[in-house]
Amino acid sequence: MEKHDLWIVSDEIHCDLIRQGLRHIPMGRVMPDYPKLITCMSASKTFNMAGLMFSDIIIRDASERARFSRRDKIAGMLNPLSIAAHQAAYEQGADWLDQLRDYLDANFRYTADFLAARLPEAVFRIPEATYLAWVDLSKCLPDVDDLPGFFANEAGVLLEGGNSLFVGNAEGYVRLNLAMPRSILETGMERIADAVERHRSGL
């Protein structure tokens, strides 16, 4: 990247939700002197505070930082409640976050074990961070084009997936949010598997 003088925008908003035992290495440490680095962070994902509309965008290059400030109509508009909430989360939320990460790790293990047992053709790997599971169901439902629609109508489960979700090479994939009580996750996964099995048996 440095060779081609490219701008790098590093979205690290999920960095606090890393699996237990792993360590996040920010791009700023990997490239400590590279001027064309922009890092985006927030406590909003980790502490469920997206409604407070607060984030950190670290732009090293002074001229680009000034240009961003001129063009972004809300840059520099600081809500005191948002600042206080984010400060409290970072300064006093460590124990809560540690427990959250333990719970998420267990939800990911449950999901991996469930898929291996009930939908062995599904392709899934536990990610190093985040609360989102990215699952390839293309071999489970090769004749279904609209996976979100299928699971909404046939399983009563709302999820995201397919090429309409962020990327253009996601055919056959779904994204599951695992940030929920285990009982709800278990119910949702059972419904997903049951719907797949009914469809494949022609019922």
RAQUIPE-V170751 format. One record per residue. N is the residue number from 1. RES is the residue in three letters. NEAR is the number of other ideal C-beta (glycine too) atoms within 10 Angstrom. Layout:
BEGIN
n = {N;N}
res = {RES;RES}
near = {NEAR;NEAR}
END
This chain:
BEGIN
n = {1;2;3;4;5;6;7;8;9;10;11;12;13;14;15;16;17;18;19;20;21;22;23;24;25;26;27;28;29;30;31;32;33;34;35;36;37;38;39;40;41;42;43;44;45;46;47;48;49;50;51;52;53;54;55;56;57;58;59;60;61;62;63;64;65;66;67;68;69;70;71;72;73;74;75;76;77;78;79;80;81;82;83;84;85;86;87;88;89;90;91;92;93;94;95;96;97;98;99;100;101;102;103;104;105;106;107;108;109;110;111;112;113;114;115;116;117;118;119;120;121;122;123;124;125;126;127;128;129;130;131;132;133;134;135;136;137;138;139;140;141;142;143;144;145;146;147;148;149;150;151;152;153;154;155;156;157;158;159;160;161;162;163;164;165;166;167;168;169;170;171;172;173;174;175;176;177;178;179;180;181;182;183;184;185;186;187;188;189;190;191;192;193;194;195;196;197;198;199;200;201;202;203}
res = {MET;GLU;LYS;HIS;ASP;LEU;TRP;ILE;VAL;SER;ASP;GLU;ILE;HIS;CYS;ASP;LEU;ILE;ARG;GLN;GLY;LEU;ARG;HIS;ILE;PRO;MET;GLY;ARG;VAL;MET;PRO;ASP;TYR;PRO;LYS;LEU;ILE;THR;CYS;MET;SER;ALA;SER;LYS;THR;PHE;ASN;MET;ALA;GLY;LEU;MET;PHE;SER;ASP;ILE;ILE;ILE;ARG;ASP;ALA;SER;GLU;ARG;ALA;ARG;PHE;SER;ARG;ARG;ASP;LYS;ILE;ALA;GLY;MET;LEU;ASN;PRO;LEU;SER;ILE;ALA;ALA;HIS;GLN;ALA;ALA;TYR;GLU;GLN;GLY;ALA;ASP;TRP;LEU;ASP;GLN;LEU;ARG;ASP;TYR;LEU;ASP;ALA;ASN;PHE;ARG;TYR;THR;ALA;ASP;PHE;LEU;ALA;ALA;ARG;LEU;PRO;GLU;ALA;VAL;PHE;ARG;ILE;PRO;GLU;ALA;THR;TYR;LEU;ALA;TRP;VAL;ASP;LEU;SER;LYS;CYS;LEU;PRO;ASP;VAL;ASP;ASP;LEU;PRO;GLY;PHE;PHE;ALA;ASN;GLU;ALA;GLY;VAL;LEU;LEU;GLU;GLY;GLY;ASN;SER;LEU;PHE;VAL;GLY;ASN;ALA;GLU;GLY;TYR;VAL;ARG;LEU;ASN;LEU;ALA;MET;PRO;ARG;SER;ILE;LEU;GLU;THR;GLY;MET;GLU;ARG;ILE;ALA;ASP;ALA;VAL;GLU;ARG;HIS;ARG;SER;GLY;LEU}
near = {11;11;5;5;9;9;12;14;12;16;11;18;17;18;17;21;20;17;15;10;7;10;7;13;10;14;17;14;8;11;16;8;7;17;14;16;21;18;18;14;18;20;24;19;18;21;19;12;16;13;9;19;12;17;14;12;15;15;19;15;15;9;9;14;15;11;12;14;12;9;8;11;7;7;12;7;9;10;11;7;10;18;12;11;18;20;11;12;20;14;8;9;16;10;8;12;16;11;10;18;20;11;16;20;16;14;20;19;11;15;21;16;10;18;21;11;9;15;20;10;14;22;16;18;11;11;15;12;16;21;20;15;21;16;23;17;23;16;12;23;20;10;6;17;11;12;23;17;12;21;23;13;11;16;20;12;19;10;19;16;23;18;13;11;16;8;9;8;7;19;12;20;19;24;16;21;14;20;15;15;10;12;8;9;20;14;14;21;20;14;15;27;18;13;18;22;13;12;16;13;7;5;6}
END
